[in-house]
Amino acid sequence: MKDFVLYSVKFDLHELAEAQKSLGNNEVVLCRNFTEKELAELKEKLKKEKFPVRFFTCYLLYKSSSKELNKFKGKADFIGVVGGAVSVNKFAVSSRQIDFLFAPCSYGRLTFDTAIARTAKQNKTEILIPFLQFLDAGHSSMVSLSKNYSFMLKLARKFKLNVSVVSFAGNLAELRSMEDLKAFKSFLERKFEKIIG
């Protein structure tokens, strides 16, 4: 299992690598809506320097854009879409060129349904739940968010989707160990059982 971080200049790569290693994370995906120049420079740095973890790059799309997708496919190790709206979630799972759908649920109404789950299964899109979403949420928002993710996980189980909780940290303080992230996924799954029980 890899951890995913929301990469920015706030991260010193050596500090990030050491922190992730101490948390038991050996593979880290650096996610960002990179410019071509930023991505090329980062990949060059990752080639030249040695780190105690293996780094990957992931280009993030924040909207449904085939043009942007085609521009960066093959330049980053992965392509991910930040969802949260039904239309963006559908776009994310509709192409085998997209590896990950981040944050498919938001506060309020449910934005992940059977049709999206079925398409995600067909195209092998991995679903990622950012722990950061919960860190940033107020109490009422967290209740709504937990409920929506719990229902999403029920659909994911039904369609045998690959779902992980990742830190999506924007700084070192927001990092979590793989064990903590797995435990949080179990909590969300149990929460669903409690809601319907």
N, C-alpha and C positions, 0 to 999 in steps of 0.2 A: 504494500500500500504506500502511495506517495502522499506527501503533504503538499498543499498548494498555498502560495502566499501572493498577496497583492503587491507586486514588486514596485519599488520606487527608489529614488536616490537616498531615502532615509535608511535603507538597508546597506550596511557594509557586508559584502558577500562573505568575507572570512568570519565575521561575528555571527552572521546568520547561519553559516555552515556549522560552526562550533555549537551554537545554541540548539540547532536541530539535532545534531549528533548526540548531545547530552540528553535530549528528550527521547532518544531511540528512533529518530527518523533518519533514514539513510538516503532517501530520494526526495528531492524538493523541486517543485515546478514553479518557476517564476512567471507570474501572470501579469499582463499589462496590455493596454491598447497602444502598443509600441508604434513609433514611426519606423520606417525602414532603416534609417540611420541608427536609431537607438538599439534596434534588434541586432543589426550587424555588429555594432560595437560590443554589445553584451555577449554575443556568441563568440566573438574573438577573445574577449577577456576570459570566458569559461574554458576556452581551448588552451590559452597560455598558462593560466595559473592552476595550482593544485589545491583541491578542497577535500575535507574529510567526508563529504557527502556528494552524491551525484546530482548535478543540476540539469534541469530541462527548461525549455521556454514554451510558453503558451500565449498565443495572441488572443486577446479578448475582444469580442464583438459585443456592443451594447445595443445593437438594433438589427433588424432583419436587412442584411445587405449582402447580396450575392457578389457584387462587385468587390467589396472589401474582403470577403471570404476568398475569392479567387486571387486577389492581389497578394495575400499572405500565406496561402496554402503552399506548403513546401519550404517556406522561409523559417517558420517556427516549428518546433518539435510537435506541438499540438495546437489545435484551434478550439477555443471555448466560447460559448455564448452565455452572457449574463441574462437570465430570464426574469420571470416575475409577472409577465403579462401573457395571456393566452396566445396572442399572435407571435410573440418572440419565442415562446416555448415551442410552438409548432414549427417555426423556422429552424430552431436549433436541432430538433430531432428528425427533420425531413431530409437531411443530407448526410451521406456516409463520410463526407469531408470534414464534418464537425465531430470532434471527439467527445466534448463534454458540454453538458448543460448545467451551469451554475445557478443556484438560487431560483429554482422553478416556482417556489411559493413565495407569497408576500402576505402582508397583513390584509385583512378584509376577506373578500370572496376567494374561493378556491380557483387557482389558475392552472391546475394540472388535472387532466381527465383521462378517461379510458382510451380515447382516440390518440392522445399524446403518448400514453404509455405503450400502446400497441406499436406506434411508429418508432418509438425509441427502441423497442425490442427488435424490430425489423432491421433498423440501421445501426444497432449495437452502440447507441449513444449512452455513455456513462453519465449518471446523474450525481452531482456533487452538492451537498448541503453545507454552506459556509457557516462555521461556528460564529464568525464575526457578526452575522445577521442577528444572532441572539444577544451578543454582547452589546450591540447598538440599540436594542429594543427596550422600550419602557415596559412596565408590568402588563398593561392591557394588550399592547402589541405583541408581547412575548406569548401570552395565552393564545391569541389568534394565530400567531405564527406556528406555535407548537401543534395546535389542533390541525392546521392545514398540512404540515409536514407529516403528521401521524396518519392522516388519510392518504397522502401521497405514498407513504411507505406501504400501506395496505395494497394499493394498486401495483406498486413495484414488486411486492412479494407475489402477487397474482400473476404478473407477466414475467417474473424472474429477471428483473432489471438489475444491473450492477449499480448500487447506490453506496456512496461513502460520505461520511462527514469529514470535512477538511477545515483547517484553521482559517484560511483565506486572510491571514494576519497582515496588517499594514505596518506593524512594528514588532520588535522582539517581545514586548510584554503580552502581545496577543497570541503568541505561539502556544500550542498545546501538544502533548505527547500523543502518539498513535493510540495508546491505551485509553487515554481520556476521550479521544474523538470516537473510538469504537463504543465506549461506554455511553456516550451521549446519544449515539444512534440507537442503542438498546433502550435507553430511556424513552426516546420518541416512539419506538415500536411498542413499548409497554403502555405508554400514555394512550395510544390508540385503543389497546385492549380495554383500558380503564374507561375510556369514553363510551365505548359500545357495550361494556359489561353491566 
